[in-house]
Amino acid sequence: MRLFSLTCSDLAREMNRHYGKGLHHAAAIYREIFKKGNDSFTEAPELLRSPALAARLAEDVRFPSCRIVSLQQDAGVVKFASTLHDGLTIESVIIPGNGRTTLCLSCQVGCRMGCTFCTTGRIGFARNLETEEIVWQVHAARFALGYRIDNIVFMGMGEPLDNFDQVLQAVRVLSDQRGFDVALSHMTLSTAGHVEGLHKLAALRLSKLRLAVSLNAADNRLRSSLMPINRTFPLERLAESLRGFPLARDGVVLIEYVLLAGINDSRQNALQLIRYLVDLPPVRVNLIPYNADARSRYRSPSPEHVREFASWLTDGKVFTRVRHSHGRKIMAGCGQLGATLAS
Protein backbone atom coordinates (compact mmCIF):
# COMPACT_ATOMS: atom_id res chain seq x y z
CA MET A 1 0.00 0.00 0.00
CA ARG A 2 1.24 3.47 -0.90
CA LEU A 3 0.34 5.22 2.34
CA PHE A 4 1.14 8.74 1.12
CA SER A 5 -1.39 8.34 -1.71
CA LEU A 6 -4.33 7.46 0.53
CA THR A 7 -6.84 9.43 2.56
CA CYS A 8 -7.70 7.92 5.92
CA SER A 9 -10.95 6.56 4.47
CA ASP A 10 -9.01 5.05 1.55
CA LEU A 11 -6.65 3.42 4.03
CA ALA A 12 -9.56 2.07 6.07
CA ARG A 13 -10.98 0.38 2.96
CA GLU A 14 -7.57 -1.14 2.19
CA MET A 15 -7.26 -2.31 5.80
CA ASN A 16 -10.64 -3.98 5.57
CA ARG A 17 -9.85 -5.60 2.23
CA HIS A 18 -6.46 -7.02 3.18
CA TYR A 19 -6.51 -7.44 6.97
CA GLY A 20 -10.13 -7.45 8.10
CA LYS A 21 -9.55 -4.22 10.04
CA GLY A 22 -11.05 -0.78 9.60
CA LEU A 23 -11.08 2.88 10.55
CA HIS A 24 -9.81 2.32 14.11
CA HIS A 25 -6.43 1.01 12.94
CA ALA A 26 -6.30 3.22 9.85
CA ALA A 27 -6.74 6.34 11.98
CA ALA A 28 -3.93 5.19 14.27
CA ILE A 29 -1.52 4.77 11.36
CA TYR A 30 -2.58 8.13 9.89
CA ARG A 31 -2.08 9.89 13.22
CA GLU A 32 1.43 8.52 13.72
CA ILE A 33 2.69 9.42 10.23
CA PHE A 34 0.80 12.56 9.26
CA LYS A 35 -0.05 14.18 12.59
CA LYS A 36 3.02 13.27 14.64
CA GLY A 37 5.51 12.89 11.80
CA ASN A 38 6.89 9.60 13.10
CA ASP A 39 8.98 7.41 10.81
CA SER A 40 7.03 4.32 11.81
CA PHE A 41 3.49 3.53 12.90
CA THR A 42 4.20 0.19 14.60
CA GLU A 43 4.56 1.83 18.01
CA ALA A 44 1.00 3.16 17.96
CA PRO A 45 -0.89 1.80 21.00
CA GLU A 46 -3.53 0.32 18.73
CA LEU A 47 -0.89 -1.73 16.90
CA LEU A 48 1.13 -2.69 19.95
CA ARG A 49 -1.91 -4.69 20.96
CA SER A 50 -1.80 -6.47 17.58
CA PRO A 51 1.87 -7.36 16.94
CA ALA A 52 1.08 -9.78 14.11
CA LEU A 53 -0.89 -7.10 12.27
CA ALA A 54 1.87 -4.56 12.88
CA ALA A 55 4.44 -6.93 11.39
CA ARG A 56 2.32 -7.53 8.27
CA LEU A 57 1.72 -3.82 7.80
CA ALA A 58 5.39 -3.02 8.20
CA GLU A 59 6.08 -5.32 5.24
CA ASP A 60 3.16 -4.15 3.10
CA VAL A 61 3.10 -0.38 3.56
CA ARG A 62 5.27 1.57 1.14
CA PHE A 63 6.78 4.97 1.90
CA PRO A 64 7.92 7.31 -0.91
CA SER A 65 11.51 6.84 -2.05
CA CYS A 66 12.34 10.54 -1.85
CA ARG A 67 15.06 12.38 0.00
CA ILE A 68 16.21 15.96 0.42
CA VAL A 69 19.56 16.49 -1.30
CA SER A 70 20.11 20.23 -0.98
CA LEU A 71 18.87 23.18 1.05
CA GLN A 72 19.28 26.90 0.34
CA GLN A 73 18.06 29.90 2.34
CA ASP A 74 17.64 33.58 1.59
CA ALA A 75 15.96 36.08 3.93
CA GLY A 76 13.74 33.43 5.50
CA VAL A 77 12.84 31.69 2.25
CA VAL A 78 13.97 28.06 2.05
CA LYS A 79 14.34 26.09 -1.18
CA PHE A 80 14.93 22.37 -0.96
CA ALA A 81 15.67 19.95 -3.76
CA SER A 82 14.58 16.32 -3.52
CA THR A 83 15.57 13.28 -5.52
CA LEU A 84 12.92 10.74 -6.46
CA HIS A 85 13.07 6.96 -6.84
CA ASP A 86 14.31 7.22 -10.44
CA GLY A 87 17.02 9.78 -9.71
CA LEU A 88 15.06 12.76 -11.04
CA THR A 89 14.97 15.92 -8.93
CA ILE A 90 12.31 18.47 -7.99
CA GLU A 91 12.40 21.71 -6.02
CA SER A 92 10.01 23.06 -3.39
CA VAL A 93 9.96 26.41 -1.57
CA ILE A 94 8.99 27.36 1.99
CA ILE A 95 7.85 30.98 2.36
CA PRO A 96 7.20 32.37 5.86
CA GLY A 97 5.11 35.50 6.32
CA ASN A 98 1.87 37.15 7.42
CA GLY A 99 1.36 34.76 10.30
CA ARG A 100 1.30 31.82 7.90
CA THR A 101 3.93 29.53 6.44
CA THR A 102 3.42 28.65 2.80
CA LEU A 103 4.84 25.69 0.92
CA CYS A 104 5.13 26.02 -2.85
CA LEU A 105 4.70 22.48 -4.21
CA SER A 106 5.87 20.90 -7.44
CA CYS A 107 3.57 18.50 -9.29
CA GLN A 108 5.74 17.52 -12.28
CA VAL A 109 9.41 17.03 -13.05
CA GLY A 110 9.79 19.95 -15.41
CA CYS A 111 6.77 21.19 -17.35
CA ARG A 112 5.39 20.68 -20.84
CA MET A 113 3.65 24.10 -21.10
CA GLY A 114 6.77 25.81 -22.47
CA CYS A 115 6.10 29.34 -21.19
CA THR A 116 9.02 31.33 -22.55
CA PHE A 117 9.58 33.40 -19.40
CA CYS A 118 9.56 30.41 -17.04
CA THR A 119 12.75 28.52 -16.21
CA THR A 120 10.83 25.31 -15.48
CA GLY A 121 9.13 25.53 -18.87
CA ARG A 122 12.44 25.91 -20.63
CA ILE A 123 13.97 22.76 -19.12
CA GLY A 124 11.19 20.64 -20.61
CA PHE A 125 9.06 17.82 -19.26
CA ALA A 126 10.27 14.55 -17.76
CA ARG A 127 7.21 13.06 -16.05
CA ASN A 128 4.26 13.62 -13.74
CA LEU A 129 4.72 13.26 -10.02
CA GLU A 130 2.79 10.53 -8.25
CA THR A 131 0.40 11.57 -5.49
CA GLU A 132 2.78 10.23 -2.86
CA GLU A 133 5.62 12.37 -4.24
CA ILE A 134 3.48 15.50 -4.04
CA VAL A 135 2.32 14.73 -0.50
CA TRP A 136 5.85 13.83 0.58
CA GLN A 137 6.97 17.43 -0.01
CA VAL A 138 4.59 18.60 2.73
CA HIS A 139 5.70 15.82 5.07
CA ALA A 140 9.34 16.72 4.49
CA ALA A 141 8.78 20.44 5.06
CA ARG A 142 6.81 19.85 8.26
CA PHE A 143 8.73 17.06 9.89
CA ALA A 144 12.20 16.78 8.34
CA LEU A 145 12.71 20.55 8.17
CA GLY A 146 10.46 21.54 11.06
CA TYR A 147 8.22 24.20 9.47
CA ARG A 148 4.60 24.59 10.50
CA ILE A 149 3.16 24.47 7.00
CA ASP A 150 -0.42 25.78 7.03
CA ASN A 151 -0.77 27.14 3.50
CA ILE A 152 -0.10 25.29 0.26
CA VAL A 153 0.25 26.65 -3.26
CA PHE A 154 0.56 24.40 -6.30
CA MET A 155 2.83 26.92 -8.01
CA GLY A 156 6.12 25.04 -8.17
CA MET A 157 7.43 22.97 -11.05
CA GLY A 158 4.75 21.79 -13.46
CA GLU A 159 1.16 22.51 -14.50
CA PRO A 160 -1.22 21.05 -11.89
CA LEU A 161 -4.11 20.51 -14.31
CA ASP A 162 -1.79 18.60 -16.64
CA ASN A 163 -1.43 16.04 -13.83
CA PHE A 164 -5.05 16.25 -12.77
CA ASP A 165 -5.78 12.94 -11.04
CA GLN A 166 -2.60 12.83 -8.99
CA VAL A 167 -2.88 16.47 -7.91
CA LEU A 168 -6.52 16.18 -6.89
CA GLN A 169 -5.82 13.05 -4.87
CA ALA A 170 -2.98 14.95 -3.17
CA VAL A 171 -5.46 17.72 -2.32
CA ARG A 172 -7.75 15.12 -0.72
CA VAL A 173 -4.90 13.61 1.29
CA LEU A 174 -3.53 16.97 2.44
CA SER A 175 -6.97 18.22 3.51
CA ASP A 176 -7.84 15.06 5.47
CA GLN A 177 -8.59 16.20 9.03
CA ARG A 178 -7.12 13.01 10.50
CA GLY A 179 -3.76 13.82 8.91
CA PHE A 180 -2.23 17.04 7.59
CA ASP A 181 -5.56 18.88 8.00
CA VAL A 182 -4.83 21.75 5.60
CA ALA A 183 -8.13 23.44 4.78
CA LEU A 184 -9.10 23.76 1.12
CA SER A 185 -9.33 27.51 1.68
CA HIS A 186 -5.60 27.41 2.49
CA MET A 187 -4.70 25.71 -0.79
CA THR A 188 -4.23 27.47 -4.13
CA LEU A 189 -4.00 25.67 -7.45
CA SER A 190 -2.33 27.68 -10.19
CA THR A 191 -2.86 26.97 -13.88
CA ALA A 192 -1.49 28.42 -17.10
CA GLY A 193 -5.04 28.23 -18.48
CA HIS A 194 -5.61 24.50 -19.02
CA VAL A 195 -9.27 24.78 -20.01
CA GLU A 196 -10.03 21.05 -20.09
CA GLY A 197 -8.58 20.71 -16.60
CA LEU A 198 -10.60 23.71 -15.41
CA HIS A 199 -13.82 22.05 -16.61
CA LYS A 200 -12.93 18.85 -14.77
CA LEU A 201 -12.06 20.81 -11.64
CA ALA A 202 -15.30 22.81 -11.82
CA ALA A 203 -17.30 19.58 -11.97
CA LEU A 204 -15.92 18.56 -8.57
CA ARG A 205 -17.48 21.68 -6.95
CA LEU A 206 -14.53 22.26 -4.61
CA SER A 207 -15.54 25.88 -4.19
CA LYS A 208 -13.25 26.51 -1.22
CA LEU A 209 -10.14 25.46 -3.15
CA ARG A 210 -8.54 28.67 -4.38
CA LEU A 211 -7.78 29.12 -8.07
CA ALA A 212 -5.00 31.17 -9.65
CA VAL A 213 -4.62 31.72 -13.40
CA SER A 214 -1.33 32.76 -14.98
CA LEU A 215 -2.53 35.20 -17.64
CA ASN A 216 0.36 37.56 -18.55
CA ALA A 217 -1.37 39.07 -21.59
CA ALA A 218 -4.95 39.80 -22.67
CA ASP A 219 -4.16 39.68 -26.39
CA ASN A 220 -4.14 36.29 -28.12
CA ARG A 221 -1.16 36.99 -30.35
CA LEU A 222 1.02 38.21 -27.50
CA ARG A 223 -0.13 35.54 -25.08
CA SER A 224 0.48 32.77 -27.60
CA SER A 225 4.04 34.03 -28.11
CA LEU A 226 4.63 33.91 -24.35
CA MET A 227 2.52 30.88 -23.45
CA PRO A 228 2.08 28.18 -26.12
CA ILE A 229 -0.94 26.78 -24.26
CA ASN A 230 -2.89 29.80 -25.57
CA ARG A 231 -2.75 28.30 -29.07
CA THR A 232 -4.82 25.37 -27.79
CA PHE A 233 -6.90 27.24 -25.23
CA PRO A 234 -7.15 30.88 -26.37
CA LEU A 235 -8.35 33.70 -24.18
CA GLU A 236 -12.00 33.36 -25.24
CA ARG A 237 -12.17 29.71 -24.15
CA LEU A 238 -10.32 30.50 -20.94
CA ALA A 239 -12.80 33.29 -20.11
CA GLU A 240 -15.74 30.96 -20.77
CA SER A 241 -14.33 28.33 -18.39
CA LEU A 242 -13.75 30.93 -15.68
CA ARG A 243 -17.24 32.36 -15.97
CA GLY A 244 -18.64 28.93 -15.17
CA PHE A 245 -16.20 28.14 -12.38
CA PRO A 246 -17.74 27.58 -8.91
CA LEU A 247 -16.38 29.94 -6.27
CA ALA A 248 -17.09 30.27 -2.58
CA ARG A 249 -19.51 33.06 -1.68
CA ASP A 250 -16.66 35.52 -1.08
CA GLY A 251 -14.21 33.79 -3.43
CA VAL A 252 -12.11 35.39 -6.14
CA VAL A 253 -10.00 34.14 -9.02
CA LEU A 254 -6.38 35.18 -8.63
CA ILE A 255 -4.95 36.51 -11.88
CA GLU A 256 -1.15 36.26 -12.04
CA TYR A 257 0.48 38.72 -14.39
CA VAL A 258 4.26 38.59 -14.80
CA LEU A 259 5.53 41.99 -15.95
CA LEU A 260 8.12 41.78 -18.72
CA ALA A 261 9.79 45.07 -19.61
CA GLY A 262 8.80 46.28 -23.08
CA ILE A 263 6.70 43.17 -23.75
CA ASN A 264 3.44 43.26 -21.77
CA ASP A 265 3.76 46.34 -19.55
CA SER A 266 2.40 49.18 -21.70
CA ARG A 267 -0.71 51.22 -20.98
CA GLN A 268 -2.38 49.46 -23.92
CA ASN A 269 -1.60 46.09 -22.30
CA ALA A 270 -3.18 47.33 -19.08
CA LEU A 271 -6.33 48.51 -20.89
CA GLN A 272 -6.61 45.16 -22.68
CA LEU A 273 -6.37 43.41 -19.34
CA ILE A 274 -9.06 45.62 -17.80
CA ARG A 275 -11.42 44.90 -20.70
CA TYR A 276 -10.75 41.16 -20.48
CA LEU A 277 -11.43 40.96 -16.76
CA VAL A 278 -14.64 42.99 -16.71
CA ASP A 279 -16.93 40.05 -17.59
CA LEU A 280 -15.17 37.48 -15.40
CA PRO A 281 -16.09 36.47 -11.85
CA PRO A 282 -14.54 38.59 -9.06
CA VAL A 283 -10.79 38.71 -9.63
CA ARG A 284 -7.70 39.98 -7.87
CA VAL A 285 -4.62 40.69 -9.94
CA ASN A 286 -1.19 39.83 -8.60
CA LEU A 287 1.46 41.76 -10.52
CA ILE A 288 4.79 39.93 -10.44
CA PRO A 289 7.89 41.78 -11.65
CA TYR A 290 9.82 39.30 -13.77
CA ASN A 291 12.42 37.17 -11.99
CA ALA A 292 15.33 36.70 -14.37
CA ASP A 293 17.84 33.89 -14.58
CA ALA A 294 21.22 33.83 -16.31
CA ARG A 295 19.80 32.48 -19.60
CA SER A 296 16.77 34.75 -19.84
CA ARG A 297 16.14 37.15 -22.71
CA TYR A 298 13.60 39.11 -20.68
CA ARG A 299 14.09 41.76 -18.02
CA SER A 300 11.99 43.24 -15.24
CA PRO A 301 10.47 46.74 -15.44
CA SER A 302 11.70 49.38 -13.03
CA PRO A 303 9.91 49.61 -9.66
CA GLU A 304 8.47 52.96 -10.77
CA HIS A 305 6.97 51.44 -13.91
CA VAL A 306 5.56 48.50 -11.94
CA ARG A 307 3.76 50.99 -9.69
CA GLU A 308 2.51 52.88 -12.74
CA PHE A 309 1.12 49.72 -14.34
CA ALA A 310 -0.59 48.87 -11.05
CA SER A 311 -2.13 52.36 -10.93
CA TRP A 312 -3.57 51.91 -14.46
CA LEU A 313 -5.34 48.75 -13.32
CA THR A 314 -6.54 50.34 -10.11
CA ASP A 315 -7.92 53.31 -12.06
CA GLY A 316 -9.81 50.72 -14.11
CA LYS A 317 -11.45 49.39 -10.93
CA VAL A 318 -9.34 46.22 -10.87
CA PHE A 319 -8.21 45.10 -7.42
CA THR A 320 -4.44 44.90 -7.81
CA ARG A 321 -1.42 44.22 -5.67
CA VAL A 322 2.25 43.98 -6.50
CA ARG A 323 3.74 40.70 -5.36
CA HIS A 324 7.45 40.96 -4.84
CA SER A 325 9.13 37.57 -5.04
CA HIS A 326 11.41 36.56 -2.23
CA GLY A 327 14.27 34.12 -2.60
CA ARG A 328 15.57 35.46 -5.92
CA LYS A 329 19.18 35.02 -4.81
CA ILE A 330 18.66 31.26 -4.51
CA MET A 331 16.47 31.04 -7.66
CA ALA A 332 13.37 30.39 -5.58
CA GLY A 333 11.24 33.22 -6.98
CA CYS A 334 8.18 32.80 -9.18
CA GLY A 335 9.21 31.16 -12.46
CA GLN A 336 12.75 30.35 -11.34
CA LEU A 337 12.47 26.76 -10.13
CA GLY A 338 14.64 24.31 -12.02
CA ALA A 339 17.43 26.75 -12.87
CA THR A 340 19.97 24.96 -10.68
CA LEU A 341 18.83 21.56 -11.98
CA ALA A 342 19.34 22.57 -15.61
CA SER A 343 22.79 24.07 -15.09
C-alpha positions as CSV (number, residue, x, y, z in Angstrom):
1,M,0.0,0.0,0.0
2,R,1.2,3.5,-0.9
3,L,0.3,5.2,2.3
4,F,1.1,8.7,1.1
5,S,-1.4,8.3,-1.7
6,L,-4.3,7.5,0.5
7,T,-6.8,9.4,2.6
8,C,-7.7,7.9,5.9
9,S,-11.0,6.6,4.5
10,D,-9.0,5.0,1.5
11,L,-6.7,3.4,4.0
12,A,-9.6,2.1,6.1
13,R,-11.0,0.4,3.0
14,E,-7.6,-1.1,2.2
15,M,-7.3,-2.3,5.8
16,N,-10.6,-4.0,5.6
17,R,-9.9,-5.6,2.2
18,H,-6.5,-7.0,3.2
19,Y,-6.5,-7.4,7.0
20,G,-10.1,-7.4,8.1
21,K,-9.6,-4.2,10.0
22,G,-11.1,-0.8,9.6
23,L,-11.1,2.9,10.6
24,H,-9.8,2.3,14.1
25,H,-6.4,1.0,12.9
26,A,-6.3,3.2,9.8
27,A,-6.7,6.3,12.0
28,A,-3.9,5.2,14.3
29,I,-1.5,4.8,11.4
30,Y,-2.6,8.1,9.9
31,R,-2.1,9.9,13.2
32,E,1.4,8.5,13.7
33,I,2.7,9.4,10.2
34,F,0.8,12.6,9.3
35,K,0.0,14.2,12.6
36,K,3.0,13.3,14.6
37,G,5.5,12.9,11.8
38,N,6.9,9.6,13.1
39,D,9.0,7.4,10.8
40,S,7.0,4.3,11.8
41,F,3.5,3.5,12.9
42,T,4.2,0.2,14.6
43,E,4.6,1.8,18.0
44,A,1.0,3.2,18.0
45,P,-0.9,1.8,21.0
46,E,-3.5,0.3,18.7
47,L,-0.9,-1.7,16.9
48,L,1.1,-2.7,19.9
49,R,-1.9,-4.7,21.0
50,S,-1.8,-6.5,17.6
51,P,1.9,-7.4,16.9
52,A,1.1,-9.8,14.1
53,L,-0.9,-7.1,12.3
54,A,1.9,-4.6,12.9
55,A,4.4,-6.9,11.4
56,R,2.3,-7.5,8.3
57,L,1.7,-3.8,7.8
58,A,5.4,-3.0,8.2
59,E,6.1,-5.3,5.2
60,D,3.2,-4.2,3.1
61,V,3.1,-0.4,3.6
62,R,5.3,1.6,1.1
63,F,6.8,5.0,1.9
64,P,7.9,7.3,-0.9
65,S,11.5,6.8,-2.0
66,C,12.3,10.5,-1.8
67,R,15.1,12.4,0.0
68,I,16.2,16.0,0.4
69,V,19.6,16.5,-1.3
70,S,20.1,20.2,-1.0
71,L,18.9,23.2,1.0
72,Q,19.3,26.9,0.3
73,Q,18.1,29.9,2.3
74,D,17.6,33.6,1.6
75,A,16.0,36.1,3.9
76,G,13.7,33.4,5.5
77,V,12.8,31.7,2.2
78,V,14.0,28.1,2.0
79,K,14.3,26.1,-1.2
80,F,14.9,22.4,-1.0
81,A,15.7,19.9,-3.8
82,S,14.6,16.3,-3.5
83,T,15.6,13.3,-5.5
84,L,12.9,10.7,-6.5
85,H,13.1,7.0,-6.8
86,D,14.3,7.2,-10.4
87,G,17.0,9.8,-9.7
88,L,15.1,12.8,-11.0
89,T,15.0,15.9,-8.9
90,I,12.3,18.5,-8.0
91,E,12.4,21.7,-6.0
92,S,10.0,23.1,-3.4
93,V,10.0,26.4,-1.6
94,I,9.0,27.4,2.0
95,I,7.9,31.0,2.4
96,P,7.2,32.4,5.9
97,G,5.1,35.5,6.3
98,N,1.9,37.2,7.4
99,G,1.4,34.8,10.3
100,R,1.3,31.8,7.9
101,T,3.9,29.5,6.4
102,T,3.4,28.6,2.8
103,L,4.8,25.7,0.9
104,C,5.1,26.0,-2.9
105,L,4.7,22.5,-4.2
106,S,5.9,20.9,-7.4
107,C,3.6,18.5,-9.3
108,Q,5.7,17.5,-12.3
109,V,9.4,17.0,-13.0
110,G,9.8,20.0,-15.4
111,C,6.8,21.2,-17.4
112,R,5.4,20.7,-20.8
113,M,3.6,24.1,-21.1
114,G,6.8,25.8,-22.5
115,C,6.1,29.3,-21.2
116,T,9.0,31.3,-22.5
117,F,9.6,33.4,-19.4
118,C,9.6,30.4,-17.0
119,T,12.7,28.5,-16.2
120,T,10.8,25.3,-15.5
121,G,9.1,25.5,-18.9
122,R,12.4,25.9,-20.6
123,I,14.0,22.8,-19.1
124,G,11.2,20.6,-20.6
125,F,9.1,17.8,-19.3
126,A,10.3,14.5,-17.8
127,R,7.2,13.1,-16.0
128,N,4.3,13.6,-13.7
129,L,4.7,13.3,-10.0
130,E,2.8,10.5,-8.2
131,T,0.4,11.6,-5.5
132,E,2.8,10.2,-2.9
133,E,5.6,12.4,-4.2
134,I,3.5,15.5,-4.0
135,V,2.3,14.7,-0.5
136,W,5.9,13.8,0.6
137,Q,7.0,17.4,0.0
138,V,4.6,18.6,2.7
139,H,5.7,15.8,5.1
140,A,9.3,16.7,4.5
141,A,8.8,20.4,5.1
142,R,6.8,19.8,8.3
143,F,8.7,17.1,9.9
144,A,12.2,16.8,8.3
145,L,12.7,20.5,8.2
146,G,10.5,21.5,11.1
147,Y,8.2,24.2,9.5
148,R,4.6,24.6,10.5
149,I,3.2,24.5,7.0
150,D,-0.4,25.8,7.0
151,N,-0.8,27.1,3.5
152,I,-0.1,25.3,0.3
153,V,0.3,26.7,-3.3
154,F,0.6,24.4,-6.3
155,M,2.8,26.9,-8.0
156,G,6.1,25.0,-8.2
157,M,7.4,23.0,-11.1
158,G,4.7,21.8,-13.5
159,E,1.2,22.5,-14.5
160,P,-1.2,21.0,-11.9
161,L,-4.1,20.5,-14.3
162,D,-1.8,18.6,-16.6
163,N,-1.4,16.0,-13.8
164,F,-5.1,16.3,-12.8
165,D,-5.8,12.9,-11.0
166,Q,-2.6,12.8,-9.0
167,V,-2.9,16.5,-7.9
168,L,-6.5,16.2,-6.9
169,Q,-5.8,13.1,-4.9
170,A,-3.0,14.9,-3.2
171,V,-5.5,17.7,-2.3
172,R,-7.8,15.1,-0.7
173,V,-4.9,13.6,1.3
174,L,-3.5,17.0,2.4
175,S,-7.0,18.2,3.5
176,D,-7.8,15.1,5.5
177,Q,-8.6,16.2,9.0
178,R,-7.1,13.0,10.5
179,G,-3.8,13.8,8.9
180,F,-2.2,17.0,7.6
181,D,-5.6,18.9,8.0
182,V,-4.8,21.8,5.6
183,A,-8.1,23.4,4.8
184,L,-9.1,23.8,1.1
185,S,-9.3,27.5,1.7
186,H,-5.6,27.4,2.5
187,M,-4.7,25.7,-0.8
188,T,-4.2,27.5,-4.1
189,L,-4.0,25.7,-7.4
190,S,-2.3,27.7,-10.2
191,T,-2.9,27.0,-13.9
192,A,-1.5,28.4,-17.1
193,G,-5.0,28.2,-18.5
194,H,-5.6,24.5,-19.0
195,V,-9.3,24.8,-20.0
196,E,-10.0,21.1,-20.1
197,G,-8.6,20.7,-16.6
198,L,-10.6,23.7,-15.4
199,H,-13.8,22.1,-16.6
200,K,-12.9,18.8,-14.8
201,L,-12.1,20.8,-11.6
202,A,-15.3,22.8,-11.8
203,A,-17.3,19.6,-12.0
204,L,-15.9,18.6,-8.6
205,R,-17.5,21.7,-7.0
206,L,-14.5,22.3,-4.6
207,S,-15.5,25.9,-4.2
208,K,-13.3,26.5,-1.2
209,L,-10.1,25.5,-3.1
210,R,-8.5,28.7,-4.4
211,L,-7.8,29.1,-8.1
212,A,-5.0,31.2,-9.6
213,V,-4.6,31.7,-13.4
214,S,-1.3,32.8,-15.0
215,L,-2.5,35.2,-17.6
216,N,0.4,37.6,-18.5
217,A,-1.4,39.1,-21.6
218,A,-4.9,39.8,-22.7
219,D,-4.2,39.7,-26.4
220,N,-4.1,36.3,-28.1
221,R,-1.2,37.0,-30.4
222,L,1.0,38.2,-27.5
223,R,-0.1,35.5,-25.1
224,S,0.5,32.8,-27.6
225,S,4.0,34.0,-28.1
226,L,4.6,33.9,-24.3
227,M,2.5,30.9,-23.4
228,P,2.1,28.2,-26.1
229,I,-0.9,26.8,-24.3
230,N,-2.9,29.8,-25.6
231,R,-2.7,28.3,-29.1
232,T,-4.8,25.4,-27.8
233,F,-6.9,27.2,-25.2
234,P,-7.1,30.9,-26.4
235,L,-8.3,33.7,-24.2
236,E,-12.0,33.4,-25.2
237,R,-12.2,29.7,-24.1
238,L,-10.3,30.5,-20.9
239,A,-12.8,33.3,-20.1
240,E,-15.7,31.0,-20.8
241,S,-14.3,28.3,-18.4
242,L,-13.7,30.9,-15.7
243,R,-17.2,32.4,-16.0
244,G,-18.6,28.9,-15.2
245,F,-16.2,28.1,-12.4
246,P,-17.7,27.6,-8.9
247,L,-16.4,29.9,-6.3
248,A,-17.1,30.3,-2.6
249,R,-19.5,33.1,-1.7
250,D,-16.7,35.5,-1.1
251,G,-14.2,33.8,-3.4
252,V,-12.1,35.4,-6.1
253,V,-10.0,34.1,-9.0
254,L,-6.4,35.2,-8.6
255,I,-4.9,36.5,-11.9
256,E,-1.2,36.3,-12.0
257,Y,0.5,38.7,-14.4
258,V,4.3,38.6,-14.8
259,L,5.5,42.0,-15.9
260,L,8.1,41.8,-18.7
261,A,9.8,45.1,-19.6
262,G,8.8,46.3,-23.1
263,I,6.7,43.2,-23.7
264,N,3.4,43.3,-21.8
265,D,3.8,46.3,-19.6
266,S,2.4,49.2,-21.7
267,R,-0.7,51.2,-21.0
268,Q,-2.4,49.5,-23.9
269,N,-1.6,46.1,-22.3
270,A,-3.2,47.3,-19.1
271,L,-6.3,48.5,-20.9
272,Q,-6.6,45.2,-22.7
273,L,-6.4,43.4,-19.3
274,I,-9.1,45.6,-17.8
275,R,-11.4,44.9,-20.7
276,Y,-10.8,41.2,-20.5
277,L,-11.4,41.0,-16.8
278,V,-14.6,43.0,-16.7
279,D,-16.9,40.1,-17.6
280,L,-15.2,37.5,-15.4
281,P,-16.1,36.5,-11.9
282,P,-14.5,38.6,-9.1
283,V,-10.8,38.7,-9.6
284,R,-7.7,40.0,-7.9
285,V,-4.6,40.7,-9.9
286,N,-1.2,39.8,-8.6
287,L,1.5,41.8,-10.5
288,I,4.8,39.9,-10.4
289,P,7.9,41.8,-11.6
290,Y,9.8,39.3,-13.8
291,N,12.4,37.2,-12.0
292,A,15.3,36.7,-14.4
293,D,17.8,33.9,-14.6
294,A,21.2,33.8,-16.3
295,R,19.8,32.5,-19.6
296,S,16.8,34.7,-19.8
297,R,16.1,37.1,-22.7
298,Y,13.6,39.1,-20.7
299,R,14.1,41.8,-18.0
300,S,12.0,43.2,-15.2
301,P,10.5,46.7,-15.4
302,S,11.7,49.4,-13.0
303,P,9.9,49.6,-9.7
304,E,8.5,53.0,-10.8
305,H,7.0,51.4,-13.9
306,V,5.6,48.5,-11.9
307,R,3.8,51.0,-9.7
308,E,2.5,52.9,-12.7
309,F,1.1,49.7,-14.3
310,A,-0.6,48.9,-11.0
311,S,-2.1,52.4,-10.9
312,W,-3.6,51.9,-14.5
313,L,-5.3,48.8,-13.3
314,T,-6.5,50.3,-10.1
315,D,-7.9,53.3,-12.1
316,G,-9.8,50.7,-14.1
317,K,-11.5,49.4,-10.9
318,V,-9.3,46.2,-10.9
319,F,-8.2,45.1,-7.4
320,T,-4.4,44.9,-7.8
321,R,-1.4,44.2,-5.7
322,V,2.3,44.0,-6.5
323,R,3.7,40.7,-5.4
324,H,7.5,41.0,-4.8
325,S,9.1,37.6,-5.0
326,H,11.4,36.6,-2.2
327,G,14.3,34.1,-2.6
328,R,15.6,35.5,-5.9
329,K,19.2,35.0,-4.8
330,I,18.7,31.3,-4.5
331,M,16.5,31.0,-7.7
332,A,13.4,30.4,-5.6
333,G,11.2,33.2,-7.0
334,C,8.2,32.8,-9.2
335,G,9.2,31.2,-12.5
336,Q,12.7,30.3,-11.3
337,L,12.5,26.8,-10.1
338,G,14.6,24.3,-12.0
339,A,17.4,26.7,-12.9
340,T,20.0,25.0,-10.7
341,L,18.8,21.6,-12.0
342,A,19.3,22.6,-15.6
343,S,22.8,24.1,-15.1
